[in-house]
Amino acid sequence: MSEKTLTRMDLSEAVFREVGLSRNDSSQLVENVLQYMSDALVRGEQVKISSFGTFSVRDKAARVGRNPKTGEEVPINPRRVLTFRPSHLMKDRVAAGNKR
Amino acid sequence: MIRSELIQIIADENPHLYQRDVERIVNTIFDEITNAMARGDRVELRGFGAFSVKKRDARVGRNPRTGESVHVEEKYVPFFRTGKRLRDRLNGKD
């Protein structure tokens, strides 16, 4: 595996290459996409991107956790967590691409 | 929110862009993430989250219908971890 890490910069570079907007506009648009997706999730909406995957927000109930080091009981407050479920297409592509 | 709604919001906010370009922009972003993971790379989007690839070891599975045991090969699966800022925002800490 090559194990490179891509960032916003690589995504805006791809937009720049693909669409030919300025680098500035490209990075602004990458930011916009992440922003609107985040806003929808914060409103509690599901974000469903066909052939990519689905982001959903789930409510977790309060529970009693335990500090694994000290054994001490600590309350864990109810919270909202985000889960991502990759589409079949993504799963297939990732499985095929990393196969050896 | 679905892909087409995301494209529509961005198109509305950027009247100087053609709708078809907005479509290409949004598609490029998601394709780029999938392509990176298909190469075994990570994609780290600070504040939003990180996409990575995890290895699932080979195991002996079971056909739930027949109870027969089957060999399942090792495989690589996509994984997403929520970024700190988004996790905080989901919980009203802004």
Backbone of each chain as ProteinMPNN parsed JSONL, in Angstrom:
{"seq_chain_A": "MSEKTLTRMDLSEAVFREVGLSRNDSSQLVENVLQYMSDALVRGEQVKISSFGTFSVRDKAARVGRNPKTGEEVPINPRRVLTFRPSHLMKDRVAAGNKR", "coords_chain_A": {"N_chain_A": [[0.831, -1.209, 0.0], [0.397, 2.263, -0.735], [-0.11, 4.347, 1.086], [-0.453, 7.167, 1.326], [-1.421, 10.442, 2.449], [-4.188, 12.267, 1.632], [-5.349, 15.646, 1.398], [-7.532, 18.535, 1.88], [-6.279, 20.184, 0.038], [-5.424, 18.497, -2.02], [-7.891, 17.679, -2.996], [-8.951, 20.107, -3.907], [-7.107, 20.652, -5.843], [-7.689, 18.608, -7.65], [-10.244, 19.422, -8.454], [-9.574, 21.814, -9.643], [-7.987, 20.889, -11.822], [-9.888, 19.328, -13.161], [-12.142, 20.946, -13.72], [-11.28, 23.482, -14.242], [-11.527, 25.9, -12.886], [-10.349, 28.773, -11.025], [-7.589, 28.311, -8.729], [-8.193, 29.328, -6.278], [-11.068, 29.569, -6.294], [-11.605, 26.861, -6.59], [-10.704, 25.721, -4.18], [-12.378, 27.021, -2.463], [-14.833, 25.942, -3.201], [-14.576, 23.251, -2.501], [-14.492, 23.567, 0.221], [-17.083, 24.621, 0.611], [-18.68, 22.401, -0.071], [-18.064, 20.581, 1.998], [-18.914, 22.104, 4.132], [-21.738, 22.462, 3.695], [-22.571, 19.834, 3.84], [-21.852, 19.221, 6.46], [-23.486, 21.054, 7.845], [-26.073, 20.078, 7.251], [-25.941, 17.601, 8.551], [-25.609, 18.421, 11.187], [-28.089, 19.531, 11.588], [-29.412, 17.235, 11.876], [-30.047, 15.768, 9.708], [-29.882, 13.088, 7.292], [-27.181, 12.409, 5.116], [-27.011, 11.556, 1.907], [-25.122, 10.239, -0.501], [-25.244, 9.178, -3.611], [-23.781, 6.229, -4.933], [-21.511, 6.752, -3.453], [-21.778, 6.936, -0.529], [-23.516, 6.86, 2.687], [-24.065, 9.225, 5.188], [-25.046, 9.176, 8.49], [-26.716, 10.424, 11.403], [-26.656, 9.362, 14.682], [-28.348, 8.791, 17.761], [-26.927, 8.313, 20.886], [-27.476, 6.6, 23.86], [-27.179, 7.516, 27.353], [-24.631, 6.013, 29.338], [-22.879, 3.88, 31.654], [-19.525, 4.085, 31.787], [-16.166, 2.736, 31.924], [-13.073, 3.51, 33.244], [-10.428, 2.15, 31.687], [-7.901, 1.91, 32.7], [-7.851, 2.562, 35.459], [-10.105, 1.311, 36.379], [-12.169, 2.65, 37.369], [-15.534, 3.821, 37.578], [-17.193, 5.774, 35.184], [-19.578, 8.214, 34.244], [-21.069, 8.272, 31.034], [-22.207, 10.677, 28.974], [-25.362, 11.175, 27.195], [-25.126, 11.286, 23.66], [-24.618, 12.529, 20.299], [-23.695, 10.739, 17.49], [-21.808, 10.336, 14.45], [-22.236, 8.244, 11.698], [-20.782, 6.497, 8.958], [-21.798, 4.903, 6.103], [-20.481, 3.06, 3.659], [-21.15, 2.946, 0.112], [-22.123, 0.166, -2.004], [-20.694, 0.248, -4.357], [-18.423, 1.768, -3.623], [-17.319, 0.08, -1.661], [-16.724, -2.174, -3.215], [-14.858, -1.087, -5.002], [-12.793, -0.294, -3.288], [-12.11, -2.717, -2.139], [-11.267, -4.154, -4.401], [-9.162, -2.555, -5.346], [-7.233, -2.766, -3.364], [-6.524, -5.328, -3.216], [-4.267, -8.084, -3.132]], "CA_chain_A": [[0.0, 0.0, 0.0], [1.193, 3.489, -0.831], [-0.264, 5.032, 2.378], [-0.32, 8.618, 1.267], [-2.595, 11.105, 2.999], [-4.679, 13.401, 0.856], [-6.016, 16.686, 2.184], [-8.335, 19.484, 1.097], [-5.469, 20.724, -1.05], [-5.46, 17.547, -3.136], [-9.229, 17.704, -3.581], [-9.148, 21.319, -4.706], [-6.25, 20.487, -7.023], [-8.444, 17.767, -8.587], [-11.31, 20.268, -9.005], [-8.871, 22.748, -10.522], [-7.627, 20.147, -13.046], [-11.065, 18.765, -13.828], [-13.147, 21.928, -14.131], [-10.602, 24.655, -14.764], [-11.747, 27.143, -12.13], [-9.098, 29.206, -10.401], [-7.257, 27.511, -7.543], [-8.924, 29.939, -5.172], [-12.457, 29.122, -6.377], [-11.647, 25.418, -6.386], [-10.609, 25.368, -2.762], [-13.602, 27.539, -1.838], [-15.937, 25.013, -3.467], [-14.362, 22.064, -1.666], [-14.91, 24.006, 1.552], [-18.541, 24.719, 0.588], [-19.267, 21.057, -0.06], [-17.926, 20.04, 3.354], [-19.73, 22.949, 5.002], [-23.171, 22.161, 3.547], [-22.81, 18.482, 4.347], [-21.801, 19.303, 7.928], [-24.68, 21.766, 8.335], [-27.217, 19.165, 7.17], [-25.774, 16.591, 9.6], [-25.849, 19.07, 12.476], [-29.553, 19.646, 11.682], [-29.938, 15.897, 12.135], [-30.403, 15.124, 8.444], [-29.001, 12.094, 6.704], [-26.607, 12.881, 3.855], [-26.933, 10.346, 1.091], [-24.451, 10.53, -1.759], [-25.367, 7.944, -4.388], [-22.542, 5.565, -5.346], [-20.417, 7.063, -2.527], [-22.155, 6.377, 0.761], [-24.505, 7.586, 3.471], [-23.696, 9.683, 6.523], [-26.216, 9.357, 9.335], [-26.499, 10.84, 12.778], [-27.359, 8.465, 15.602], [-28.351, 9.184, 19.168], [-26.448, 7.277, 21.801], [-28.0, 6.791, 25.205], [-26.193, 7.619, 28.422], [-24.282, 4.716, 29.912], [-21.769, 3.959, 32.577], [-18.295, 3.543, 31.211], [-15.172, 2.415, 32.931], [-11.704, 3.86, 32.869], [-9.78, 0.837, 31.604], [-6.644, 1.901, 33.448], [-8.072, 2.588, 36.903], [-11.275, 0.524, 36.742], [-13.132, 3.584, 37.933], [-16.739, 4.02, 36.775], [-17.448, 7.161, 34.798], [-20.799, 8.344, 33.45], [-20.914, 8.776, 29.675], [-23.432, 11.414, 28.667], [-25.962, 10.885, 25.898], [-24.474, 12.111, 22.644], [-24.938, 12.218, 18.907], [-22.51, 10.32, 16.739], [-21.967, 10.263, 13.008], [-21.728, 7.018, 11.109], [-20.705, 6.5, 7.503], [-21.985, 3.583, 5.507], [-20.045, 3.159, 2.259], [-22.003, 2.299, -0.885], [-21.561, -1.07, -2.547], [-19.689, 0.602, -5.354], [-17.183, 2.143, -2.941], [-16.756, -1.121, -1.036], [-16.143, -3.011, -4.269], [-13.672, -0.439, -5.556], [-11.737, -0.318, -2.271], [-11.673, -4.108, -2.009], [-10.545, -4.535, -5.621], [-7.944, -1.771, -5.473], [-6.231, -3.11, -2.351], [-6.3, -6.775, -3.264], [-2.941, -8.454, -3.653]], "C_chain_A": [[0.864, 1.257, 0.0], [1.084, 4.344, 0.432], [0.032, 6.525, 2.346], [-1.526, 9.208, 1.975], [-2.964, 12.301, 2.145], [-5.374, 14.387, 1.789], [-6.924, 17.513, 1.277], [-7.592, 19.975, -0.128], [-5.51, 19.806, -2.269], [-6.833, 17.54, -3.801], [-9.427, 18.961, -4.418], [-8.259, 21.302, -5.947], [-6.979, 19.651, -8.093], [-9.566, 18.578, -9.248], [-10.716, 21.257, -10.004], [-8.543, 22.092, -11.872], [-8.852, 19.79, -13.866], [-11.971, 19.835, -14.427], [-12.508, 23.215, -14.637], [-11.013, 25.968, -14.12], [-10.394, 27.581, -11.574], [-8.831, 28.337, -9.179], [-8.035, 28.004, -6.333], [-10.374, 29.465, -5.122], [-12.563, 27.632, -6.086], [-11.604, 25.071, -4.911], [-11.833, 25.893, -2.005], [-14.755, 26.558, -2.013], [-15.799, 23.73, -2.666], [-14.847, 22.37, -0.246], [-16.436, 24.061, 1.648], [-19.199, 23.351, 0.694], [-19.218, 20.476, 1.349], [-18.828, 20.801, 4.327], [-21.218, 22.578, 4.92], [-23.497, 20.764, 4.029], [-22.831, 18.516, 5.877], [-23.061, 19.951, 8.482], [-25.901, 20.851, 8.332], [-27.138, 18.13, 8.293], [-26.064, 17.183, 10.975], [-27.355, 19.293, 12.683], [-30.203, 18.291, 11.922], [-30.336, 15.156, 10.871], [-29.402, 14.041, 8.08], [-28.421, 12.704, 5.425], [-26.273, 11.658, 3.014], [-26.336, 10.689, -0.264], [-24.414, 9.241, -2.574], [-24.008, 7.51, -4.916], [-21.311, 5.96, -4.522], [-20.732, 6.435, -1.17], [-23.131, 7.28, 1.494], [-23.948, 7.95, 4.84], [-24.982, 9.797, 7.326], [-25.817, 9.689, 10.751], [-27.296, 9.906, 13.671], [-27.263, 8.993, 17.014], [-27.876, 8.033, 20.015], [-26.966, 7.594, 23.192], [-26.855, 6.948, 26.208], [-25.86, 6.211, 28.923], [-23.128, 4.914, 30.893], [-20.554, 3.304, 31.936], [-17.312, 3.24, 32.316], [-13.802, 2.843, 32.414], [-10.898, 2.564, 32.868], [-8.485, 0.765, 32.42], [-6.895, 1.771, 34.958], [-9.254, 1.716, 37.344], [-12.408, 1.362, 37.301], [-14.346, 3.75, 37.008], [-16.91, 5.494, 36.442], [-18.724, 7.231, 33.964], [-20.466, 8.857, 32.046], [-22.242, 9.397, 29.278], [-24.041, 10.975, 27.337], [-25.322, 11.785, 24.849], [-24.923, 11.677, 21.262], [-23.655, 11.838, 18.197], [-22.852, 10.203, 15.26], [-21.446, 8.916, 12.533], [-21.733, 7.152, 9.598], [-20.86, 5.086, 7.009], [-21.601, 3.685, 4.035], [-21.012, 2.438, 1.328], [-21.345, 1.005, -1.343], [-20.452, -0.784, -3.534], [-18.367, 0.948, -4.689], [-16.521, 0.907, -2.315], [-16.062, -1.985, -2.066], [-14.852, -2.4, -4.789], [-12.507, -0.489, -4.567], [-11.201, -1.747, -2.107], [-10.818, -4.5, -3.209], [-9.194, -3.827, -5.702], [-6.844, -2.196, -4.511], [-5.892, -4.594, -2.33], [-4.869, -7.065, -3.717], [-2.889, -9.93, -4.0]], "O_chain_A": [[1.913, 1.312, 0.642], [2.052, 4.996, 0.823], [0.689, 7.064, 3.237], [-2.556, 8.543, 2.092], [-2.17, 13.223, 1.955], [-5.913, 14.01, 2.829], [-7.066, 17.238, 0.086], [-8.178, 20.163, -1.194], [-5.615, 20.27, -3.405], [-6.935, 17.41, -5.021], [-9.999, 18.902, -5.506], [-8.615, 21.87, -6.979], [-6.897, 19.948, -9.285], [-9.813, 18.443, -10.446], [-11.282, 21.503, -11.069], [-8.793, 22.671, -12.929], [-8.865, 19.924, -15.09], [-12.507, 19.654, -15.52], [-13.138, 23.962, -15.387], [-10.869, 27.031, -14.724], [-9.414, 26.839, -11.65], [-9.745, 27.701, -8.655], [-8.474, 27.225, -5.487], [-10.862, 29.022, -4.083], [-13.496, 27.189, -5.417], [-12.371, 24.231, -4.44], [-12.273, 25.286, -1.028], [-15.556, 26.36, -1.1], [-16.796, 23.178, -2.199], [-15.513, 21.556, 0.394], [-17.018, 23.61, 2.635], [-20.152, 23.164, 1.45], [-20.213, 19.942, 1.838], [-19.426, 20.212, 5.227], [-21.877, 22.402, 5.945], [-24.578, 20.527, 4.568], [-23.704, 17.924, 6.511], [-23.638, 19.472, 9.458], [-26.676, 20.841, 9.288], [-28.151, 17.814, 8.917], [-26.682, 16.538, 11.822], [-27.84, 19.251, 13.814], [-31.411, 18.209, 12.146], [-30.89, 14.059, 10.934], [-28.243, 14.068, 8.496], [-29.114, 13.444, 4.728], [-25.4, 10.854, 3.344], [-26.974, 11.354, -1.079], [-23.651, 8.325, -2.268], [-23.186, 8.342, -5.3], [-20.195, 5.556, -4.846], [-20.041, 5.52, -0.721], [-23.523, 8.332, 0.988], [-23.427, 7.098, 5.559], [-25.922, 10.456, 6.883], [-24.752, 9.306, 11.237], [-28.485, 9.684, 13.438], [-26.25, 9.563, 17.42], [-28.361, 6.909, 19.884], [-26.896, 8.738, 23.642], [-25.717, 6.563, 25.94], [-26.717, 5.328, 28.926], [-22.499, 5.971, 30.945], [-20.568, 2.122, 31.594], [-17.59, 3.46, 33.495], [-13.438, 2.559, 31.273], [-10.704, 1.949, 33.916], [-8.035, -0.321, 32.784], [-6.243, 0.982, 35.642], [-9.397, 1.414, 38.529], [-13.467, 0.846, 37.658], [-14.191, 3.811, 35.788], [-16.785, 6.356, 37.312], [-18.932, 6.403, 33.077], [-19.663, 9.778, 31.898], [-23.273, 8.725, 29.251], [-23.34, 10.469, 26.46], [-25.01, 12.94, 25.137], [-25.52, 10.616, 21.078], [-22.647, 12.539, 18.296], [-24.003, 10.003, 14.874], [-20.354, 8.494, 12.912], [-22.582, 7.837, 9.027], [-20.146, 4.18, 7.439], [-22.306, 4.318, 3.249], [-21.62, 1.437, 1.708], [-20.16, 0.776, -1.1], [-19.422, -1.457, -3.561], [-17.31, 0.488, -5.123], [-15.31, 0.718, -2.429], [-14.956, -2.474, -1.837], [-13.865, -3.106, -4.995], [-11.362, -0.704, -4.966], [-9.998, -1.957, -1.956], [-9.762, -5.111, -3.048], [-8.195, -4.435, -6.085], [-5.66, -2.013, -4.796], [-5.078, -5.051, -1.527], [-4.33, -6.372, -4.581], [-1.855, -10.422, -4.452]]}, "seq_chain_B": "MIRSELIQIIADENPHLYQRDVERIVNTIFDEITNAMARGDRVELRGFGAFSVKKRDARVGRNPRTGESVHVEEKYVPFFRTGKRLRDRLNGKD", "coords_chain_B": {"N_chain_B": [[-30.493, 14.947, 2.982], [-29.565, 14.685, -0.378], [-27.304, 13.791, -3.08], [-28.053, 15.366, -5.379], [-29.386, 17.487, -4.19], [-27.393, 18.695, -2.715], [-25.776, 19.566, -4.804], [-27.541, 21.401, -5.923], [-27.774, 23.393, -3.882], [-25.184, 24.428, -3.876], [-25.02, 25.358, -6.475], [-26.981, 27.344, -6.388], [-25.788, 29.1, -4.59], [-23.64, 29.928, -6.0], [-23.997, 31.658, -8.448], [-22.496, 32.391, -10.638], [-21.483, 30.141, -11.762], [-21.854, 27.424, -14.089], [-24.501, 25.081, -13.907], [-23.828, 22.491, -14.747], [-21.1, 22.486, -14.366], [-20.941, 22.708, -11.605], [-21.993, 20.245, -10.937], [-19.944, 18.613, -11.923], [-17.859, 19.414, -10.276], [-18.703, 18.617, -7.695], [-18.962, 15.854, -8.133], [-16.322, 15.227, -8.795], [-14.997, 15.66, -6.36], [-16.043, 13.614, -4.669], [-15.354, 11.364, -6.195], [-12.596, 11.533, -6.158], [-11.997, 11.015, -3.499], [-12.896, 8.353, -3.251], [-11.205, 7.144, -5.169], [-8.707, 7.576, -3.971], [-8.885, 5.94, -1.683], [-9.143, 3.501, -2.951], [-6.6, 3.197, -3.838], [-5.397, 2.711, -1.502], [-4.813, 4.853, 0.03], [-5.164, 7.495, 2.536], [-7.674, 9.949, 3.341], [-7.7, 13.001, 4.677], [-9.743, 15.268, 6.13], [-9.649, 17.883, 7.822], [-11.562, 18.784, 10.629], [-13.85, 17.897, 9.466], [-13.66, 15.059, 8.879], [-12.004, 11.827, 8.545], [-11.149, 9.627, 5.948], [-10.289, 6.269, 5.62], [-8.601, 3.134, 4.945], [-9.322, -0.068, 6.055], [-8.018, -3.202, 7.113], [-9.523, -6.317, 6.898], [-9.135, -9.331, 8.425], [-8.668, -12.653, 7.077], [-11.191, -15.103, 7.57], [-13.121, -17.757, 9.077], [-16.208, -18.103, 7.932], [-19.788, -18.456, 8.14], [-22.36, -19.952, 6.377], [-25.403, -18.565, 6.72], [-27.798, -19.732, 6.098], [-27.462, -22.477, 5.545], [-25.691, -23.251, 7.476], [-23.265, -24.195, 6.944], [-19.682, -24.075, 6.971], [-17.617, -21.54, 5.626], [-14.741, -20.361, 3.889], [-13.604, -17.093, 4.306], [-11.959, -14.685, 2.523], [-9.187, -12.432, 3.3], [-9.88, -8.937, 3.376], [-10.169, -5.508, 2.235], [-11.64, -2.666, 3.649], [-13.62, 0.359, 3.423], [-13.328, 3.094, 5.732], [-14.601, 5.504, 8.009], [-13.849, 8.238, 10.07], [-15.155, 10.532, 12.288], [-14.422, 14.013, 12.364], [-13.023, 16.213, 14.88], [-14.141, 18.79, 15.182], [-16.62, 18.617, 13.827], [-17.806, 16.581, 15.306], [-18.047, 17.859, 17.763], [-19.786, 19.941, 17.011], [-22.09, 18.464, 16.383], [-22.902, 17.848, 18.858], [-23.706, 20.169, 19.971], [-21.662, 21.747, 20.907], [-20.108, 24.492, 20.134]], "CA_chain_B": [[-29.888, 15.613, 1.835], [-28.965, 13.759, -1.331], [-26.301, 14.391, -3.962], [-28.612, 16.412, -6.244], [-29.719, 18.655, -3.351], [-26.109, 19.335, -2.424], [-25.398, 20.266, -6.041], [-28.446, 22.547, -6.079], [-27.413, 24.463, -2.937], [-23.93, 25.036, -4.328], [-25.34, 26.103, -7.701], [-27.712, 28.558, -5.972], [-24.871, 30.018, -3.91], [-22.602, 30.347, -6.945], [-24.712, 31.895, -9.718], [-21.57, 32.593, -11.756], [-21.056, 28.843, -12.292], [-22.863, 26.617, -14.762], [-24.964, 23.928, -13.13], [-23.098, 21.268, -15.114], [-19.777, 22.559, -13.738], [-21.125, 22.387, -10.184], [-22.109, 18.787, -10.895], [-18.607, 18.022, -12.108], [-17.064, 19.723, -9.081], [-19.14, 17.749, -6.596], [-18.606, 14.48, -8.485], [-14.859, 15.103, -8.714], [-14.599, 15.562, -4.955], [-16.344, 12.28, -4.149], [-14.557, 10.384, -6.94], [-11.208, 11.641, -5.706], [-11.92, 10.327, -2.203], [-12.992, 6.911, -3.517], [-9.975, 6.722, -5.854], [-7.619, 7.55, -2.999], [-9.018, 4.736, -0.858], [-8.89, 2.34, -3.813], [-5.131, 3.063, -3.893], [-4.918, 2.434, -0.155], [-4.464, 6.119, 0.684], [-6.099, 8.114, 3.473], [-8.072, 11.312, 3.006], [-7.947, 13.65, 5.954], [-10.378, 16.567, 5.955], [-9.687, 18.445, 9.181], [-12.804, 19.403, 11.045], [-14.959, 17.099, 8.943], [-13.394, 13.667, 9.216], [-10.943, 11.177, 7.77], [-11.469, 8.357, 5.303], [-9.123, 5.403, 5.515], [-8.89, 1.767, 4.547], [-8.963, -1.013, 7.107], [-7.895, -4.584, 6.679], [-10.279, -7.337, 7.635], [-8.425, -10.598, 8.26], [-9.394, -13.823, 6.587], [-11.854, -15.783, 8.689], [-14.047, -18.808, 8.685], [-17.57, -17.624, 8.109], [-20.787, -19.519, 8.122], [-23.544, -19.666, 5.583], [-26.469, -18.518, 7.733], [-28.935, -20.56, 5.713], [-27.164, -23.912, 5.633], [-24.846, -23.543, 8.624], [-22.004, -24.673, 6.379], [-18.628, -23.09, 7.159], [-16.965, -21.127, 4.381], [-13.56, -19.536, 4.078], [-13.748, -15.725, 3.802], [-10.614, -14.139, 2.335], [-8.935, -11.106, 3.869], [-10.302, -7.889, 2.448], [-9.984, -4.137, 2.686], [-12.931, -1.975, 3.677], [-13.543, 1.794, 3.701], [-13.638, 3.457, 7.11], [-14.678, 6.95, 8.212], [-13.814, 8.692, 11.454], [-15.62, 11.913, 12.347], [-13.464, 14.992, 12.862], [-13.337, 16.753, 16.193], [-15.026, 19.95, 15.112], [-17.967, 18.168, 13.463], [-18.333, 15.837, 16.455], [-18.454, 18.869, 18.736], [-20.977, 20.642, 16.509], [-23.232, 17.551, 16.494], [-23.313, 17.824, 20.261], [-24.031, 21.522, 20.415], [-20.504, 22.503, 21.391], [-19.653, 25.162, 18.922]], "C_chain_B": [[-29.285, 14.567, 0.908], [-28.046, 14.536, -2.277], [-26.867, 15.577, -4.766], [-28.984, 17.666, -5.439], [-28.46, 19.428, -2.988], [-25.652, 20.155, -3.633], [-26.248, 21.525, -6.212], [-28.076, 23.706, -5.146], [-26.177, 25.193, -3.441], [-24.168, 25.863, -5.586], [-26.045, 27.406, -7.338], [-26.776, 29.593, -5.352], [-23.797, 30.566, -4.852], [-23.197, 30.593, -8.321], [-23.779, 32.114, -10.913], [-21.1, 31.276, -12.37], [-22.205, 28.165, -13.028], [-23.218, 25.446, -13.869], [-24.137, 22.675, -13.457], [-21.68, 21.276, -14.542], [-19.872, 22.226, -12.25], [-21.252, 20.874, -10.019], [-20.737, 18.128, -10.998], [-17.726, 18.249, -10.886], [-17.402, 18.745, -7.953], [-18.743, 16.299, -6.891], [-17.103, 14.247, -8.366], [-14.405, 14.9, -7.276], [-14.845, 14.141, -4.425], [-15.53, 11.199, -4.874], [-13.122, 10.352, -6.439], [-11.02, 10.9, -4.372], [-11.955, 8.808, -2.416], [-11.717, 6.399, -4.183], [-8.814, 6.618, -4.883], [-7.692, 6.267, -2.172], [-8.781, 3.476, -1.679], [-7.38, 2.123, -3.975], [-4.551, 2.715, -2.531], [-4.516, 3.691, 0.597], [-5.543, 6.557, 1.67], [-6.513, 9.468, 2.925], [-8.467, 11.986, 4.307], [-8.491, 15.048, 5.732], [-10.629, 17.153, 7.335], [-11.009, 19.118, 9.482], [-14.013, 18.639, 10.553], [-14.771, 15.63, 9.318], [-12.315, 13.086, 8.335], [-11.432, 9.843, 7.223], [-10.195, 7.52, 5.234], [-9.573, 4.001, 5.137], [-8.448, 0.848, 5.664], [-8.926, -2.414, 6.555], [-8.769, -5.48, 7.553], [-9.592, -8.674, 7.365], [-9.318, -11.685, 7.667], [-10.044, -14.508, 7.785], [-12.696, -16.928, 8.146], [-15.445, -18.31, 8.988], [-18.531, -18.783, 8.041], [-21.949, -19.083, 7.232], [-24.748, -19.719, 6.517], [-27.644, -19.429, 7.377], [-28.657, -22.05, 5.953], [-26.309, -24.279, 6.84], [-23.466, -24.063, 8.218], [-20.899, -23.645, 6.619], [-17.914, -22.82, 5.849], [-15.766, -20.252, 4.712], [-13.809, -18.149, 3.492], [-12.352, -15.13, 3.716], [-10.439, -12.799, 3.036], [-9.401, -10.063, 2.87], [-10.101, -6.524, 3.078], [-11.299, -3.39, 2.582], [-12.729, -0.484, 3.98], [-13.958, 2.082, 5.134], [-13.647, 4.974, 7.239], [-14.647, 7.268, 9.695], [-14.165, 10.174, 11.469], [-14.548, 12.834, 12.931], [-13.944, 15.643, 14.148], [-14.362, 17.885, 16.12], [-16.462, 19.545, 14.779], [-18.608, 17.401, 14.622], [-18.827, 16.807, 17.525], [-19.728, 19.583, 18.289], [-22.216, 19.765, 16.632], [-23.779, 17.541, 17.91], [-23.465, 19.215, 20.85], [-22.88, 22.301, 21.014], [-19.921, 23.218, 20.184], [-18.543, 26.157, 19.185]], "O_chain_B": [[-28.576, 13.668, 1.358], [-28.018, 15.766, -2.271], [-26.256, 16.643, -4.831], [-28.903, 18.78, -5.957], [-28.46, 20.659, -2.957], [-25.201, 21.292, -3.493], [-25.743, 22.58, -6.596], [-28.064, 24.863, -5.565], [-26.126, 26.423, -3.434], [-23.59, 26.937, -5.749], [-25.747, 28.454, -7.91], [-26.939, 30.796, -5.554], [-23.128, 31.55, -4.536], [-22.94, 29.836, -9.257], [-24.211, 32.033, -12.062], [-20.398, 31.281, -13.382], [-23.37, 28.303, -12.654], [-22.37, 24.891, -13.171], [-23.79, 21.899, -12.566], [-21.115, 20.219, -14.264], [-19.003, 21.55, -11.699], [-20.695, 20.291, -9.088], [-20.42, 17.203, -10.251], [-16.942, 17.38, -10.507], [-16.521, 18.135, -7.346], [-18.248, 15.597, -6.009], [-16.665, 13.198, -7.893], [-13.536, 14.071, -7.003], [-13.963, 13.542, -3.81], [-15.072, 10.239, -4.254], [-12.514, 9.29, -6.312], [-10.003, 10.241, -4.157], [-11.153, 8.072, -1.84], [-11.203, 5.345, -3.81], [-8.021, 5.68, -4.959], [-6.684, 5.587, -1.982], [-8.27, 2.485, -1.156], [-6.933, 1.002, -4.219], [-3.355, 2.454, -2.411], [-3.941, 3.609, 1.682], [-6.672, 6.065, 1.647], [-5.787, 10.07, 2.133], [-9.437, 11.597, 4.957], [-7.792, 15.917, 5.21], [-11.684, 16.945, 7.934], [-11.512, 19.918, 8.693], [-15.086, 18.719, 11.15], [-15.615, 15.036, 9.988], [-11.771, 13.775, 7.472], [-12.042, 9.044, 7.933], [-9.143, 8.017, 4.831], [-10.767, 3.722, 5.023], [-7.331, 0.965, 6.167], [-9.688, -2.774, 5.658], [-8.746, -5.399, 8.781], [-9.48, -9.1, 6.215], [-10.545, -11.633, 7.752], [-9.498, -14.489, 8.888], [-12.942, -17.046, 6.946], [-15.819, -18.12, 10.145], [-18.134, -19.94, 7.901], [-22.445, -17.962, 7.346], [-25.084, -20.779, 7.045], [-28.397, -19.847, 8.256], [-29.494, -22.779, 6.486], [-26.201, -25.451, 7.199], [-22.617, -24.333, 9.067], [-21.15, -22.447, 6.485], [-17.642, -23.73, 5.067], [-15.775, -19.501, 5.687], [-14.179, -18.025, 2.324], [-11.637, -15.072, 4.716], [-11.417, -12.112, 3.332], [-9.328, -10.275, 1.66], [-9.893, -6.399, 4.285], [-11.99, -3.463, 1.566], [-11.799, -0.105, 4.693], [-14.825, 1.406, 5.688], [-12.807, 5.656, 6.652], [-15.345, 6.634, 10.486], [-13.557, 10.974, 10.758], [-13.856, 12.468, 13.881], [-15.135, 15.622, 14.46], [-15.319, 17.928, 16.893], [-17.41, 20.062, 15.37], [-19.8, 17.55, 14.89], [-19.887, 16.607, 18.118], [-20.637, 19.804, 19.09], [-23.292, 20.268, 16.955], [-24.957, 17.264, 18.137], [-23.367, 19.412, 22.061], [-23.076, 23.384, 21.565], [-19.309, 22.594, 19.317], [-18.057, 26.8, 18.255]]}, "name": "protein", "num_of_chains": 2, "seq": "MSEKTLTRMDLSEAVFREVGLSRNDSSQLVENVLQYMSDALVRGEQVKISSFGTFSVRDKAARVGRNPKTGEEVPINPRRVLTFRPSHLMKDRVAAGNKRMIRSELIQIIADENPHLYQRDVERIVNTIFDEITNAMARGDRVELRGFGAFSVKKRDARVGRNPRTGESVHVEEKYVPFFRTGKRLRDRLNGKD"}
